[in-house]
Amino acid sequence: MAAVLNTGKPRTPDVVVDETWFSDPEVCKQSELWYPLSKTLAEDAAWKFAKEKSIDLVTINPAMVIGPLLQPTLNTSAAAVLSLIKGAQTYPNVTFGWVNVKDVANAHIQAFEVPSANGRYCLVERVSHYSEIVNIIRELYPAFQLPENFSLIVEWMFLSTCGSSTKIFSQKRFL
């Protein structure tokens, strides 16, 4: 969702973020959100190239991707969860969209195999505040020492991934 969310527009509970939203490169630059800027510029270049060459293009913009890893290194989403169980004193006071990696993989397959697939797709299975993530981990692994409180300071990883708003998504379902 990095190429979607950073528009500078308010994201209140009545706002639905969908595939028509594009991150504004100037907002990303002013906020020093380099990861979302790179995603935004890359997607923009892909759309321009596809139009010039008359190529059908489908882009998939997942929220925080969680699930089994294929690679030996952590992705941003897994690292965010790992930080909770490795001694974090607090958790971020933010709400994120989450999606299972298997659903992301399936979306890529569908984008390739379904002839009518076109345009942009935002993938969000569930929207959860970080306190919900902490509670899920606590329920599954009661021996883990997990943070009890949220932080008023949003750490760099969350700023660079999803912007500085304390409420990232509305509670409405994304299509």
N, C-alpha and C positions, 0 to 999 in steps of 0.2 A: 504494500500500500504506500510505499515511499514515494512513488510517482503520482500519487493520487491526493494525499492528505494536506500537503503544505501549500495551501492556497492563500492564507492570510484571512480567509473568511471565518467568522465565528462558527464553532461547532457546538450548538446547543442541543438539548435533548430532542427538539422537534426537527432537527436537520438530518436528512438522510444523505449519506455519502454514497455515491454510485459511480458507474463507469464514465459518467460525463465530467467528473471532476479530474482536473490535472493540477499537479503541483506547479506553483509559479516559481520559475528559476530565480527571480529577483528576491522573493520571500526566502527561498533557501539560502541564497548568497548572504542576504542581510542577517540571517539567523545563524550563519555558518553551519548549515545542515548539509554537509558535503555528500553524504551517502544518498539522501533523497535527491540532491541536485544531480548526481551522476545518473541515478535511475531515471529521472525526469528527462534529462538531455538525451540519454540513450534511447528511451522510448520515442521521443520526438523525432530523433534522427531516423529511427526505424520506420515510423509512419511516413515521413517525407520520402525516404528511399522507396518504400512500397508503392507510394502514389506515383513517383517518377517512373518506376519500372513496371507498373500495373501488376503488382504482386498482391495476392490476398494475404492479409496479415491478421493474426490473432495475438493479443497480448494478455498475459495472465498476471494479475497483481494480487498476490496472497498477503494476508495479514501475517502475524507472528506464526511461523510454521513450527509445529511441534510433532514429535514422533520419532520412530527409529531412524538412526543415522546410518548412512552408507559409507561416509567418509570418516577418517580417523580424527578429524578436527571438529570442534563445535561450530555450529552456525550461530548467528546473533540470537535467535530465539532460544535455543538450548542453553546458550551461555547466560542468558537472563535468568532462566530457571535455576541453573547450577549455582549462580551467585547467591541465591536464597539459602541453599543448603550448605554453603561453604563459609558460613560465618557472617553473613550480612547482618548488621545491627538493626536495619530498618528495610522496608520494601518501598518501592516508588508509589506515590499516591496518583496512580494513573490507571486508565482503563484502556485495554487493547482488544483488538479482534484477534482471535486465534483460529487456526485451521490445521487439520491433521495433514501430515506430509503425504499420506496415501491418497487423500482427496486432491491434493495439489498434483500428484503424479497422474491420477485419473483425469484431471482437467486437461493436462497436457496431451494425454492420449485422445481424449474427446475432441480437442481442438484440431488434432491431426486427422482423425478418422471421420468426423461428422462434417459432411460437405457444407452444411448451412452455418457452421461456426464462423463467426466474423466479429471484428471489433475488439473491445476490451472487456475483460471479466475481472471483477473484484471477488476474491475468495475469502469469506469469513464464515466460519462454522458457528462461532460463539463469541460474544462480547463479554469480557469479564474484567472486573477490577482486580488489581494485584492481590488484594486481600482474599479473594476467592481462590486464586492460585495457591497462596500460602495455606489456606484451609484444606484444599485438596491434597497437597503434599503432606500436611500434618495428619490427615485421616489415613493416608496410605502408608506413611512412615512415621509413626508416633515417636520413635526414638530420636529423630532428627531435631536438632536445635534450630528452630526457625525464628525469624524476627516476629515480634509481637505488634510493632507499631509501624506506621508509614512515615516516610521522610517528607519534610516540606521542600527539600531540595531534590530536584529531579537530576539524577546522575547523567553524565555525558552520553552514555550508550543510549538512553531513552530519548534524550534530546536529539541526538544525531539520527536516530532511527525514525522517530515519529513526531518530532516537533515539540514545542515547549508548552503546549496546552495541557492542562491537568485532566481534561476530559477529551479523549481522542475520538471516540465514536459515540453516536447516540445509541440508545438501547434498542433501536429498531433493527430488524433483520435486513441484511444486505442481500440484494438479488444478483 
